[in-house]
Amino acid sequence: MHTLIHIGFGNMLNADKIIAILQPDSAPVKRMVQHGKEESLVVDATQGRKTKAVLLMENNRIVLSALTPETLASRTGAENGEKA
């Protein structure tokens, strides 16, 4: 069974497939997102809001969320040292 987490605005994501939850501010993450957009690998779940978290998925997809990495980590249980 898949563990779905709410990533904002009614969007759900399989938490078992998340590799990393990153801040979108650094230059390397910005370059990765831009490259992902060029390759059609980015899923924008921000509903037009500011991107506050970038989620890297097992299938090389990049998901953009308007929720903070801390909020998303707490929803996956990762803040408690549990596997996301």
N, C-alpha and C positions, 0 to 999 in steps of 0.2 A: 504494500500500500504506500502511496506517495504522501509526503507531508507537504501540504500547500501552505504558503504564507502570503499574507496580504501585503502587497508592495505599494499600495496607494490607489485611490480612485476606483476601487472595485476590481483591480487587477490582482491576480493570484499567480504564484510561481512555485514550482517544485523545489523545495528547499534542499532536497537530496542532491540536486544537480549544481548547486552553487559552489564555485571554487573559491571566490574571493568577493568581498564587499569593499570597494575602494572609495576614497574621497575623489571628487572629480577635478580638484584644483591644480594638481601637479602637471607639469608639462608632459611627462611620459604618458600619463593617463589620458590627457587631452589628445595626444598624437594617436594613441591606441583607439580612442573613440572615433576620431576622424578617419583613420584607416578602416575601421569597422563599417562606418557609413559608406565609404567608397566601395566596399565589398558587399554591401547589403547584409551585414551581420548584426546591425543594431536594431533593437526593439525599444522604442521610446514609449515608456509608460508614465510619463510626467504630465500628460494632459495639458501641455503648454506651460507648465510651471518650471521653475528653475530646477536644474538637475542637482541633487544633493548627494546622490550615491550612484556608483557604477558597479553593476554586478557582473562578474565574469562567470560564464556557465560552462559546463563540461563539453557542450557541443560547439564550442568556439563562438557562441552568441554573446553579445554584450547587451545587457538590459539597463536602461536608464530609469531611475526612480526619483521622485520628488521628496521621498522620505530620507532622513539622515541615516548614515551607516549604523549609528548607535541604535536607532529605533529598529532597523532591520535585523541587526544582530540579536537584539533582545527577543524578537519574534521567532528567531531560529533556535534560540537557546544557546547560541555561541558565546554569549557574555558569561555564562556559567561554566565554561570549559567543556560543554557538551559538543558533540559533533553536529555541525549544521546539516 
